[in-house]
């Protein structure tokens, strides 16, 4: 969606430059401003005074072959306004203008949005006749005709009515009066956002303040989706409420702060990791949802191919050596490590972890929170672990040679060591460790197995359908038309169940490289990552791209997702 919006903005900008209505420099300045405010390009150009709104409207009317309307000369009947609820008008930037029989004329900033027209048809029970209006004037008209703040807040509260009792555990009230944060609708709105995000299976909540609005987005299956725009006058109250819940300093607005919220939702206890960041129009807040109920710790359900799963099981059941999981942030590395630990978590072994931060508490495992500010670094924790008679050690991340050297030493002295590294694939992890300054003979001796992983979105099972790709699209995946003819491709059409995205849930892609005697010899000889990769493939390793193609063949994901997440 974001990419489409960006492409539309580029097209509009280029058209305006071609028509001589703005200069290329003005377009660049407006695009920069747009990145900050999140508003559409036409609105930004008018706000900056670079172009008359009427010129943009005329040009769009020509382009879309659709009538335009000048709202400044229009007075709308209040009865007509009531046909479209306030939250719909504000969310989609639409305004009902007049009714003739069964047809309702609606002013829209984007009259090409068929989904919005369908929604309006369903809500009003009228046929919709869209006309183009300038977004700047349209937003002002919506504010004028709708009692924005109260109507929108009531609708938001109605939409996210909590069904279950919500209790904040360990909530600490700030000293002194904070009437704005204790406002009942604000408390209800925040509770509603938190419960709604959990119900939708979101991993993160973003609350972002802009000049004239607040935007709330959820990250669902790795992609951000806009959920609502609360009234801008609640900006300070929303921020204060979340800060109180997370035990943060509500008076400090100039520096980033981190905290936690623990909520009891029915019978479930859910942790939210809270991060605040000062931005130009307030504080952006991101809440990471840590729902233990959604944590899958059964490795057999992860979607490993048979050989990869067998190699991984053998490595984690080894009494000593090192197992590394690599991939970008948010690729599920921690979940894979927790699952591996759960597999070996028995009463006979002492498992110790150093994490930054500790995401999930797991019974039977001694978890240590890394705190660099007081000297409790990964390296310091590791040194302490070795005096605690451990069998298995997990280090959240190997970031430097000190941590790497201690981890290698532990793996060589009879301990099973699990850790993560930020590299693109399994073979380059070896060269990355050597570049860090760890001796090749230590790497070759200690490392037993490396997993590189990515997460791709699953095709929604409710709207899954066969799909034909062009030769260019197949080429991007490295498939010839002959190879592609043996594969049935699928895609989600988009439905209510997947919020129109065509995807629901995520699946892992895995590149599992077990270190054979030949690979160890090659490391000692100083082989490059490309040579190690070639040998590993000969020995049966599937690269991330190959594993992605297997997931496409099984109808789990789409060609676009695999191309986006893996290199050829």
N, C-alpha and C positions, 0 to 999 in steps of 0.2 A: 504494500500500500504506500509506504513512504517513498519507494523508488518511483511509483506511478505519479505521485504528487509532485516530486522533484522534476520528473520529465515534463509534466504539464506546465510547471512554472518556467522551465527552460523554453518550452515552445511559445508560451505567451510572451516572454521576454524578447525572444528572437523576432517574433512578429511585430512587436512595438518598435524595436530597433529598425527593422526593415521598413516600417511605415514612416520612420523619421519622427516618431512621437517622443522617444527618449534616446539618449546616447548610450553607447556600450558601457561607459564609465558609470552612468547612473544605474544601469542594470546591475553591474557588479556590486555597487554600494547597496542597492535594495536587496540583492541576494544575501549579502553579509548580514544586513539588518534582520532579514527573514530567519536566518539561522538562530539569532538571539531570541526573537519574539515568538517564533513558531507560527506567525500569521501567514496568510496566503500572499502571493507576490503582488496581485493587483491592489489589494488593500494596502500593502507596504508602500508601493509606488505613489499612491494617492496621499497617504499619510506624510510621506517625505516631501510632497509638493512637486514631484517630478513630472506629473501628468494629470490632466483633468479627468475625473472619473468618467465623464460623459464620453470622452474619446475611447477609453477602454471598452465601455459598454457597447458603443457603436461598432467597434472592431469585432468584438466577440459575437454580436448579433449577426454581423456579416458572415463570420467564420462558421457559426453553428446554424445559420439560416433560420433564425428564431427571432421573434419580436423582442424589443427592449422596452423598458419602462423607466420613466423618471419619477422616482418616489417622492421627490421634494414637491411635486405638483399633485400628489395623490392624498386623499383622505379616506381612510378605510373604516367601514362600519364596524362597531364593536361586536355585533352579532357574527360577522364574518371571522373576526379575530378568534372568537371562541371555538371555531371549527378545528383549529390546530392547537394542541396543548403547548404551553410555554416551553417545556423542556425540549420538545421536538423542534420548535421554531429556533430555539437558541442553539441546540446541538448541530442542526443541519443548515443553519443560516437560511431559513425560508420564511416567507410572510404571505398569508392568504390575502388576496386583494379584492376579488369580486366573485359572485356566483351567478351563473346563468343556467337555469334548469338543473341538469345533473352534472354540469361542468364547473369546476372550481379553478379559477386562475390564481397561480401561485408564483410569486417573485422568488427567484433562486440565484445564488452566486454561481452555482455550478449546475446548469440545467441538463448536463450530460449524465448526471448521477442517477441511473435508472433505479437503483436500490432505494434511494430516498423517495423517488416518485411512487414506487410500489408501496412503500411504507405509508405515504400520505394517502394513497388510494384506499388502503386498508383501514387507516385510522378514521378518515372522514367519510368513507362510503360514497365518495364522488369520483368522477373522472377528473384527472388532473391535467390542466393546460399550463405548462411551464413557460415563464417569460424571464428574460435576463434582467437583473438589476445590479448596479454597482455595489460591491461588497461593503464598502465604507458606509454609504448611505443606508444600505440594507441593515447593517448591524445597528446603526443609530435608530432606524425606524422600529426595529424589533424591541430595542430598549424602551422606546417611547410608548409602543402599544401594549407591551406586556409589563406588568409589575414584576420586573425580572427577579430580583433577589428572593422575595417571599415565595412567589409561585414556583421558582426553580428549586428552592430548598425543600419546599413541601413535597414536590414531585420526586426529588432525589430520595428523601426519607421514605416515601411510599414505595419507591422502586426497590430499596435495599432493606426493607423491614426485616429485622433479625427474627429468625424463627426459634432460635435457641438462646438460653440464658448465657450471658457472657460475663466472665469475672476476670478482672485484672489481678494477677498474683503478684505480690510484692510491690504494689503501687505505693509510691511515696509522695505524699502531697508536699508541694513547695510551701515554704513559709510565706506568710503575708497573703493578702487577697489577690486572687487571679480570676476575677469575675468572668472575664472574656473566655477563659479556657474551661470554666465550669458551666458555661451556657448549655442548657439541656439539649437543644438541637445539634450543637457541635459535637457533644459527647456521643449522641445517637448517630450522627453522620459518620464519625470516625469508627465507631463500633460496627456500623453497617458496612463500611468499606473493607474493614479487616475480615469480617465473616464472609462477605461476598467474594473476596479474593481467594480465601481458603476453599470455598465451595466450588469456585471455577477452576481450581487446580493451578493457580498462579504461583510463580516462584518469587516474584518481586512486585512491589507496589511503588510507583513513582508519583510523587505529588510535586508539581512544578509550577512556581509562580511566574506569570508574565505581566506585562504592563497593565493590561485590561482584563485579564482572566487567570483562573487557576485551572490546570489540566491534571486529571488523574488517569494514569495508565497502568495496566497490569502487563507483566511479562508472562505470556502463556505459551508453552511449548517453544520457548526460546525467542518468540517474537513479541514486540510490544503492541498493545491494542489500547486505543483511547476508550475510556469507560464513561467518564463524565466530566463536566466543568462546573464545580461548585461556585456559588456567588463570590466575586472577588473581594467583597467586604469581609468575608470570613477568613481571609488569608492569615492574619495574626492569630486568630482564635484556633484555627486548625493546627498551626505550627506549635503553639503553646500547649495544646492538649496532648499532642504526640510526645512533646518533650517531657511533660509531667509524667506520662505513662512510662517513659523510658529512663526516668531519673536523670534527666539532663538539665543543664542550667538554662532556664528560659530567658534570663536577662542577657546572656551572651549570644550575640547574633553575628559576630565578626569572624569567628573561627569555626572550622568543622568540628562536630562532636559525634561520638559513637556511643550507643547504648543498646539495651535489650528490653523487650516487652515480653512478658510471659502471660499467655491468656488461657483460661479454662473455657473451652467451647463445648458445652454439653459435658460429655465424659472425656473429651480429648484435651490434652495440654499442648499448646502450640507456641513455639518461640518465634519472635520476630527480631531480627538484627536491624537496628536503626542507625542510619547515617544521615547527618544533616550537613549541608554545604551552602555557605553564603553565595548567592548569585545577585545580579544587579537589581532584581525586583523582590527580594526577600530571601528565603532559605528553601533550597530544593531538599526534599526528604525522600530517601529510598529505604524501604523496609524489605529485607530479605526474609521470606517465609521458610521456617525450618519445621516442617510437619513430619514428625517421626512416623505418623500413620501412612505417609506416602513413600516411606523409605523401603525399597526392595533390597533385601540383603541375601537373596538366593541367587548365587552366580549362574545357576543353570537356567534362570529365566531372563538373563541379560541379552541373549541372542548371539552368543559366540558360535562360530562354525565348529564342527566336531573336533578337528585337529587342534584348533586354537584353545578350545576349552580344556582338552586333555593336557596340553602343554602347560597351561596356567595352573590347573589343579596340581600337576606334578611339582611345579615350582613352589607353590605356597605350602605344600605338605613336606617340603625339604626341611631338615632341621636347621640348616644354615644357608647363607648366601643372600643375594640381594634381588628383589623384584621391584622394578621401576614402572610407574604409570605416567605417561606423558600426554600432553595436549593443552589447548588453550584454556583460559578461565571459563568456567561454566560448561565444560565438556563431560562432567560426571566423574572426574578422577577420584575425588574423595569418596563418592559412593562405591566405586569399584574397590578401593582400599578397605572401606568399612566391611564390605561384603566378604573380602578375602579374610579379614580378621575374624568375622563371625564364623567362617568355615573352620577356623583353627582355635576358636575360643572355647577351651575346655578347662575343667578344674585343675588339670595337671600342669598347665603352662602359665607363666607370668607374662602378660602382654602389657607393654607400656607405649603410650603415644605422646608425641609433642606436636601440638596443632596451633594454628593461628588463623582464625579462632577455632575453639572446639565447637563443631556444628551440631553434633548429636551425642547425647550421653548414652553409652552402651554398657549394660551390666556386665561385670567381670573383667572390664578393661580399665587400666589405670591411665586416665587422660590428664595431660598437663597443658595448661594454657601458656603459650609463649607470650612474654611481655618484654619487648626490647628495651623499653624505657627504664626498666630496673635491672637490666642485664640478664634476664631470663631468655636468652636467645635459643635458637634451635641447637646450636653447638653446645651451649651450657647445659641444656636439658639432656642432650645425648650423653655428655660426660657423666652427669649424675645418674642416668639410667644404668650405665655400665657398672655402677657400684650397688645396684638394686637387684642383682641376680635375675636379669631378664632372660626369657627364651625368645620372645618376639618383640621387635621394636618397630614402631612406625614413626617416621619423621615427616611432618606435613609437606615440607619442600626442601630440596637441596639448592640453596641459593649461592653458596660460596665454597671456596676450597676447604675452609675449616670444617664446615658441616659435612661436606663430601668425604673428606679424609677420615673423620671419626666414624661415619656410616660404613665406609669401606672396611675400616679396621674391625668394626663390630661384626660385619658379615664374614670376615676371614677368621674370626676367633670364636666361631660356633654359635652365632646368633642369626635368626632370620630377620632381615631388615627390609621393610617396605617403605617406599617414598615416592615423591612426584618430582617432575622436572618440566620446565617449559620448553619443549622442542616440537618440531613439526611432525616427525615420524620416528619409528623405533631405531633404525640404523644411525640417524644423526645424533641420537642420545649418547652413543658411545663417543663420537668425536667431540661432542659438547663437554663431556666429563674430562676428556684428555685436555681440551683447550682450557678448562678450569685450572689445570695444573696437577690433576691426579695421574699417577704413573700408569702407562698402558698395561703393564704386567699386573697391577692391582685391579684395574678395571676388568681385564680378561679373567682373572681368578675369582673375583667376588660376584660379578653380575651373572645371575642365572637366567633372567628373562625380562623382556621389556614389552609393555603394552602401550601402543599409541591409540588414542580413541577420539571420536567425535560423536556428537549427538545430531541426528537428523529427525525431522518431523515425520510422523506416521500419517499415511493417507487416512482420512476419516472413513470409517467403515459404513457410515450411514449414506454417504453420497459418492462412494467409490465407483468409477466408471472407466472403461477402456479409453486409451488416448493414443493418438498418432503423433509422433514427433517428426520434424523436418530433418533433412540430411545434415544441415548446419548444427542443429541441436544435438544430434547423435554424434557428430564429429567432436563436439565439445567434451563428450564423455569418452572419446577414443573408440567408438564402435563403428564398424563398417555396416553398410545397409544389409549385407548378408548375415552378419552376427545379430543385428537388430531384428531381422525377420523371424528369428527363433524365439524372441522375447515378446511377451504380451505386456505392454506398458499400461499403467493405471494412473489416474489423477482424481482428486476430489473436486466435485462440481461446486461445492460450497452449499451449506445448509444451516438450519438453525442450531443443530447440534454442535457444529464446529465454528459457529459465529461467522459463517461465510468464507472461511479461510481455505477449506478443503483439507485441513490437517487437524488431527486430534491425537495428542500423546506424542511421545518421542521414542526413538529406538537408537541403539548404539552401533557405531561402526568400529571395528577393532582390527588392529594390526599387531599380531602377537609374534614376537621374535624370541625363540628359545635359543640360548647360546650353545651351539654344537661344538665339538672339539675343533672342527675346521674353522668356524667363526672366531673361536678364541685364538687360534694360530694366526689368523688374518689380522686381528687386533694387535697382536705382538709385533707383526710385520709392519704395522702402521698403515693398514688399508684404509681407503677413503670410505665415506658413508655410502657412496654409489656402489662401490665394490661389495661392501657388506650387504647392501640391499639385494644386489644381484644374486649373491650366494644364498641368502635367506630365502629368496623366491624359489631358487633351485631346490631348496630343502622343504618346500611346501608352504612357506609363509604367504598369506594373502595380504596385499597392501590395503590401505584404507580404501582406495579407489576400487580394487577388486572386491573387497567385502561389500562396498556400496552397490556394485553391480549385482552381487548375489541377493542383496536386500530388494533391489528393483525387480529381479526375476521372481522373487517370492511375493511381490505385490505389496511390500511393506511401505516403501517410500517412492518418491518420484525422481526422475532424472535431474530436475533442477536442484533438489536438495543435495544430491550426491555431488554434482558439479560444484555447488557453492561451498561444500565442506571439505572436499578432497582435491589434491593436486594430481594431475595426470602422470 
